[in-house]
Amino acid sequence: MVTDRPRCAWATSTPEYVRYHDEEWGTPLRGDDALFERLCLEAFQSGLSWITILRKRPAFRAAFAGFDIDAVAAFDADDEARLMADAGIVRNRAKIAAAVGNARAAQELPEGLSELLWSFAPTGPRARPATLADVPATSPESVAMARELKRRGFVFVGPTTAYALMQATGMVDDHVADCFRASP
């Protein structure tokens, strides 16, 4: 990990942020289970710092069966009680129930979660943010994504969460202009 490269300002305060920024954030990610994990983690992050979620991600993966959609969809009240007792994750009853319910909603998508989410990725050129202050919290696409997810039974997926998901999974590229990961 090279630490002397120019990066997005948010990514420099901890080694975990540097690694996440350099290796994951903004890299196109596809696959139903992989995107389900990111959707769940973005929902768990709501109201918290992302570093909290990054540090707990291994425990989340263990607790949520590797975010296998079918496995999480089969969770029952005993599983939810187990998760509420797991100090390794964020123990929020509504967010845990949302993850289980969202897995069930994902099972019902004829096109699959990956195809649905990527259908909202903007097409054509976008202005690259010059600074962190130029990075939006939502976009018309994230508003549309959140609306469609809610229509299909998903919860904890507002426009801001949807936009964070789009950034994290490379649907949009919000690396600032002087970041080494900014695409030309």
Solvent accessible surface area in square Angstrom, and as a share of the most:
residue,aa,sasa,rsa
1,M,126,0.56
2,V,69,0.39
3,T,98,0.57
4,D,124,0.64
5,R,103,0.38
6,P,76,0.48
7,R,20,0.07
8,C,1,0.00
9,A,69,0.53
10,W,62,0.22
11,A,0,0.00
12,T,82,0.48
13,S,87,0.56
14,T,27,0.16
15,P,81,0.51
16,E,51,0.23
17,Y,29,0.11
18,V,11,0.06
19,R,107,0.39
20,Y,8,0.03
21,H,0,0.00
22,D,27,0.14
23,E,111,0.50
24,E,45,0.20
25,W,23,0.08
26,G,11,0.11
27,T,56,0.32
28,P,92,0.58
29,L,46,0.23
30,R,147,0.54
31,G,32,0.31
32,D,56,0.29
33,D,60,0.31
34,A,35,0.27
35,L,0,0.00
36,F,0,0.00
37,E,17,0.08
38,R,18,0.06
39,L,2,0.01
40,C,3,0.02
41,L,0,0.00
42,E,10,0.05
43,A,6,0.04
44,F,1,0.00
45,Q,45,0.20
46,S,47,0.30
47,G,82,0.79
48,L,70,0.35
49,S,56,0.36
50,W,34,0.12
51,I,24,0.12
52,T,44,0.26
53,I,0,0.00
54,L,17,0.09
55,R,133,0.49
56,K,56,0.24
57,R,26,0.10
58,P,93,0.58
59,A,32,0.25
60,F,0,0.00
61,R,100,0.36
62,A,86,0.67
63,A,6,0.05
64,F,0,0.00
65,A,47,0.37
66,G,48,0.46
67,F,0,0.00
68,D,57,0.29
69,I,14,0.07
70,D,94,0.49
71,A,36,0.28
72,V,0,0.00
73,A,9,0.07
74,A,79,0.61
75,F,16,0.07
76,D,75,0.39
77,A,82,0.64
78,D,112,0.58
79,D,35,0.18
80,E,43,0.19
81,A,61,0.47
82,R,104,0.38
83,L,0,0.00
84,M,47,0.21
85,A,78,0.60
86,D,43,0.22
87,A,71,0.55
88,G,29,0.28
89,I,5,0.02
90,V,21,0.12
91,R,123,0.45
92,N,54,0.28
93,R,153,0.56
94,A,57,0.44
95,K,16,0.07
96,I,1,0.00
97,A,44,0.34
98,A,4,0.03
99,A,3,0.03
100,V,1,0.01
101,G,30,0.29
102,N,2,0.01
103,A,0,0.00
104,R,110,0.40
105,A,11,0.08
106,A,7,0.06
107,Q,86,0.38
108,E,135,0.60
109,L,13,0.07
110,P,127,0.80
111,E,66,0.30
112,G,13,0.13
113,L,1,0.01
114,S,15,0.10
115,E,107,0.48
116,L,9,0.04
117,L,0,0.00
118,W,38,0.13
119,S,77,0.50
120,F,38,0.16
121,A,20,0.15
122,P,29,0.18
123,T,131,0.76
124,G,57,0.54
125,P,142,0.89
126,R,97,0.35
127,A,95,0.73
128,R,72,0.26
129,P,9,0.06
130,A,61,0.47
131,T,73,0.43
132,L,82,0.41
133,A,99,0.77
134,D,79,0.41
135,V,32,0.18
136,P,57,0.36
137,A,68,0.53
138,T,52,0.30
139,S,18,0.11
140,P,111,0.70
141,E,55,0.25
142,S,0,0.00
143,V,53,0.31
144,A,32,0.25
145,M,0,0.00
146,A,2,0.02
147,R,152,0.55
148,E,31,0.14
149,L,0,0.00
150,K,108,0.46
151,R,170,0.62
152,R,70,0.25
153,G,47,0.45
154,F,2,0.01
155,V,75,0.43
156,F,79,0.33
157,V,1,0.01
158,G,21,0.20
159,P,47,0.30
160,T,81,0.47
161,T,22,0.13
162,A,0,0.00
163,Y,2,0.01
164,A,28,0.22
165,L,0,0.00
166,M,0,0.00
167,Q,22,0.10
168,A,1,0.01
169,T,0,0.00
170,G,14,0.14
171,M,10,0.05
172,V,5,0.03
173,D,41,0.21
174,D,2,0.01
175,H,2,0.01
176,V,7,0.04
177,A,61,0.47
178,D,97,0.50
179,C,7,0.04
180,F,71,0.30
181,R,55,0.20
182,A,23,0.18
183,S,60,0.39
184,P,183,1.15
